[in-house]
């Protein structure tokens, strides 16, 4: 019998249940900061996630974005088409492989992504200030351990980028 399906797997564990509650409420309130803007524009969270990752990685391929977002091709196509029609995202063929589609934010897309980021940055910055450095290290360690290996590898690559190291947060892998 699989451990996840065993009766012990459903036994009350107050600390884990509390952690789950905290994750749900934190996610709700963190996303709400950007949802207000997205709602005004008739966009959703999938648009926001696409804007975030395209903005963080100009020239990302559609295939890479699919891998990160883990949504269907049809869902991503709908999101990208809307963002392209709005003038927030542009795509171009790959340099080595013309079948690839490389994605970048336009100036309007950058402005929108920065507006969304500013709302969520305020939430995170206030929490970071109240929690202090030790809590932040613990938070990062827990968040990292929740992620699967591909997400951890993605974060490691992001931490290794010169744009992150130059003037950005320190390369602390907890």
TAUR-V533650 format. One record per residue. N is the residue number from 0. RES is the residue in one letter. PHI is phi in whole degrees, -180 to 180 (* if undefined). Layout:
BEGIN
n=N res=RES phi=PHI
n=N res=RES phi=PHI
END
This chain:
BEGIN
n=0 res=X phi=*
n=1 res=X phi=-66
n=2 res=X phi=-58
n=3 res=X phi=-65
n=4 res=X phi=-100
n=5 res=X phi=-73
n=6 res=X phi=-58
n=7 res=X phi=-64
n=8 res=X phi=-65
n=9 res=X phi=-104
n=10 res=X phi=-64
n=11 res=X phi=-60
n=12 res=X phi=-135
n=13 res=X phi=-55
n=14 res=X phi=-67
n=15 res=X phi=-69
n=16 res=X phi=-62
n=17 res=X phi=-64
n=18 res=X phi=-60
n=19 res=X phi=-64
n=20 res=X phi=-58
n=21 res=X phi=-60
n=22 res=X phi=-62
n=23 res=X phi=-62
n=24 res=X phi=-68
n=25 res=X phi=-63
n=26 res=X phi=-61
n=27 res=X phi=-57
n=28 res=X phi=-76
n=29 res=X phi=-65
n=30 res=X phi=-72
n=31 res=X phi=-60
n=32 res=X phi=-56
n=33 res=X phi=-92
n=34 res=X phi=-56
n=35 res=X phi=-59
n=36 res=X phi=-69
n=37 res=X phi=-58
n=38 res=X phi=-60
n=39 res=X phi=-58
n=40 res=X phi=-97
n=41 res=X phi=72
n=42 res=X phi=-111
n=43 res=X phi=-125
n=44 res=X phi=-65
n=45 res=X phi=-64
n=46 res=X phi=-63
n=47 res=X phi=-62
n=48 res=X phi=-62
n=49 res=X phi=-63
n=50 res=X phi=-58
n=51 res=X phi=-59
n=52 res=X phi=-73
n=53 res=X phi=-68
n=54 res=X phi=-66
n=55 res=X phi=-73
n=56 res=X phi=-138
n=57 res=X phi=-56
n=58 res=X phi=91
n=59 res=X phi=-61
n=60 res=X phi=-84
n=61 res=X phi=-59
n=62 res=X phi=-61
n=63 res=X phi=-64
n=64 res=X phi=-65
n=65 res=X phi=-59
n=66 res=X phi=-64
n=67 res=X phi=-72
n=68 res=X phi=-78
n=69 res=X phi=52
n=70 res=X phi=-120
n=71 res=X phi=-71
n=72 res=X phi=-59
n=73 res=X phi=-64
n=74 res=X phi=-64
n=75 res=X phi=-65
n=76 res=X phi=-60
n=77 res=X phi=-61
n=78 res=X phi=-62
n=79 res=X phi=-64
n=80 res=X phi=-60
n=81 res=X phi=-64
n=82 res=X phi=-68
n=83 res=X phi=-69
n=84 res=X phi=-62
n=85 res=X phi=-73
n=86 res=X phi=88
n=87 res=X phi=-93
n=88 res=X phi=-132
n=89 res=X phi=-126
n=90 res=X phi=-126
n=91 res=X phi=-142
n=92 res=X phi=-70
n=93 res=X phi=-64
n=94 res=X phi=-74
n=95 res=X phi=-85
n=96 res=X phi=-126
n=97 res=X phi=-65
n=98 res=X phi=-77
n=99 res=X phi=-68
n=100 res=X phi=-116
n=101 res=X phi=-94
n=102 res=X phi=-112
n=103 res=X phi=-143
n=104 res=X phi=-81
n=105 res=X phi=-81
n=106 res=X phi=-60
n=107 res=X phi=-65
n=108 res=X phi=-65
n=109 res=X phi=-63
n=110 res=X phi=-63
n=111 res=X phi=-65
n=112 res=X phi=-62
n=113 res=X phi=-67
n=114 res=X phi=-64
n=115 res=X phi=-66
n=116 res=X phi=-61
n=117 res=X phi=-58
n=118 res=X phi=-64
n=119 res=X phi=-77
n=120 res=X phi=-60
n=121 res=X phi=-61
n=122 res=X phi=-64
n=123 res=X phi=-68
n=124 res=X phi=-63
n=125 res=X phi=-65
n=126 res=X phi=-65
n=127 res=X phi=-62
n=128 res=X phi=-62
n=129 res=X phi=-70
n=130 res=X phi=-79
n=131 res=X phi=88
n=132 res=X phi=-62
n=133 res=X phi=-64
n=134 res=X phi=-64
n=135 res=X phi=-64
n=136 res=X phi=-61
n=137 res=X phi=-65
n=138 res=X phi=-59
n=139 res=X phi=-61
n=140 res=X phi=-63
n=141 res=X phi=-66
n=142 res=X phi=-60
n=143 res=X phi=-63
n=144 res=X phi=-72
n=145 res=X phi=-74
n=146 res=X phi=-68
n=147 res=X phi=-80
n=148 res=X phi=-61
n=149 res=X phi=-65
n=150 res=X phi=-69
n=151 res=X phi=-61
n=152 res=X phi=-64
n=153 res=X phi=-63
n=154 res=X phi=-62
n=155 res=X phi=-59
n=156 res=X phi=-64
n=157 res=X phi=-63
n=158 res=X phi=-68
n=159 res=X phi=-83
n=160 res=X phi=-70
n=161 res=X phi=-56
n=162 res=X phi=-63
n=163 res=X phi=-78
n=164 res=X phi=-73
n=165 res=X phi=-77
n=166 res=X phi=78
n=167 res=X phi=-96
n=168 res=X phi=-61
n=169 res=X phi=-71
n=170 res=X phi=-82
n=171 res=X phi=-104
n=172 res=X phi=-102
n=173 res=X phi=-101
END
